[in-house]
């Protein structure tokens, strides 16, 4: 009897290995490729030339002062290191980092009063990869970008409005602006 139970267990294990390790992953991959190919392939964003420039799901560090800046990232936007330090508001490292970001903001945007600075421009998200900023964080950058690019502020406001996404299902989350998509359109306008 013991021998027959062993072979039943081995056959059952092999069946489940094939079902769960091969059939199920292949089936879900095939369904995802048919129903939502963009999302299944990483929600990639391409430029006008068709080259992949990023993903709509992962933030990037934009340092060019003529472009909109993203949220700060304590992990340098490295997807393999997703996560952030779990610092409390009184942590000395957190305070120093935030003061440094505020000082950089004031240097880059001397015409904007510090009390107009949205908090999402000097703090990072839980993952450190957030590709979005608030519409207010985009709006406060318009004077700098307009001054450096010559693009009228009204045109930049229209671009921000066009890239503002509402709450998910009208209920969840906050309004947000994808910085990469917005910057691609700014670069189109900047072209001579």
N, C-alpha and C positions, 0 to 999 in steps of 0.2 A: 504493500500500500504506500509506503513512504516514497518509493521510486516513482510511482505514478503521480503523486502530488508534486514532486519536484519538476517533472516534465510539464505538468499543467501550469505551474507557476512560471517556468521558463517561456512556454508558448504565450501565456497571457502577457508577460513582460514584453516580449517581442512585438506582440500585437499593439500594445500601448505605445511602445517606442515608435513604431511605424505611424500609428494614428496621430500621436501628439507631437512627435519630432519631425515628421515629414509631411503627412497629408494635411494636417491642420495649418501649419505655417504656409505651405504652398497655396492652400485654398484661400486663406485670409489675404495673402499677398496678391493673388490673382483678382480677388474681389475688389481690393483697394485700388489696384491699377486700373480696373474698369470703371469703378464708381467715382473715384477721386484721385486721378493720376498726379495732379500737382502736389497735393498734400502727401501722397504716398512717396513721392520723390524728394521731399524736403522743403516744399514751398519755395523753390528757388526763384530768384529775381534776376532777370537778364537786362542788359543795357540795350541801346539801340542797335548795336552790332551783333547782338545775340549771345554775347559772352555772359556767363554767370558772374554776378557781382556780389551775391550774398543770398541770404534767406530772409523771408519776411518774419521769421520766428527768432532770429538771433541778432542782437544788437551789434553795432560796429562803432569804433572810435573815430569820430570825424574831428580832425584837428584843424582843417582849413577854416580860417575865420569867415570865409565867404559862404560857408555852408551851415546848416542847422547842426547843433551839437546834440549828442545823445545823452542819456543818463550816464552818470559815472559808473564804472565797474571796478570793483576791488579785485577781480580776477582777469582783468585785461581782455574781456570778451572772449575768453577761451572756453569753447563749449565742453571740452573734455574736463574742465575744472569747475563745472557748474556748481554754484553754491556761493554763499558769502559768509564772511565772518559774522557770528551771531553776537555782535557787540551791542551792549546796552547804551542808552544815550549819555551815560556818565563815564563811559570807558575812555581813558586818555587817548588811545590810538584813534578811536572814532572821532573824538573832538578835534584832534590834530588834523585828521584827514578831511573832515568837513570844513575846518578853517582854511586849509590849503585850497580846497575847491572853491570856496567863497572868494578867496584872494585872487585866484585865477579868473574867476567870473568878473570881478571888479576890474581887473587888468584888461580883459577882452571887451568888456561892455561898460566903459566909464560913464556913458550917458544915462544908464539905467540905475535908478535908486535901488539900494539893496533890499528895501522892503517890498519891492516889486518882483523879487527873485522867487520863482516857484521852487518848492522844496525838492521836487523830483529832479532838478538839475544839479543838486549838490549831494544827493543821497542815491545809493544804488538799490536795486530791487533785490528780493531774496535770492534770485538765481544769479544775479550779476550779468545777465544776458538780455535783459528786457530791450526789445527793439523799439519801444514806444516812449513817447513823452506826452505830457498833457497838452491840450490846445493852448493853455496859458504859457507853458514852457516854450512852445513854438512861437507864440505871439511876442514874447518878451525879447526874442532874438531878432525879430524883423528889423528894428532900426540899424543894428550892426550890419546885417546882411545887405540891406538896402544901400547903406552908405558905402560899403566895400565893392558892391557889384554894379551899382547904378540902376538896379531893378526897382521900380517904384514900390513903395510900401503897400499900396493898394493891390498890386499884382501879387506880391508875396502873401498878403492876407487871403487872397482868392486861392492860392495854391494850398495854404494851410487848411482852409475850409474844405477844399476838394479832397484833401487827404485825411480829414478828421473822420474817424470811425466811431459809430455810436456804441451804446452798451450792447452786449451780446443778448440777443432775443429781446432787446429793449429793456431788460431788467438788470442784467449782471455786469459788474465791472464799471468802469468809467469811460468817458470819451477819451480817445487816444489818437495819436498821430504816429504813423510809421516813419521813422526818420530817414531810412534808406530810400524808400519810395519818394518821399518829399524831396530829398536831395537830388535824386535822379532828375526830377522835373525842374529843380532850380538850375542844374547844370545844362539842361536843354535850353532854358531861357537865357543863360549866360553866354551861350555860344554866339559868336559874331555872325 
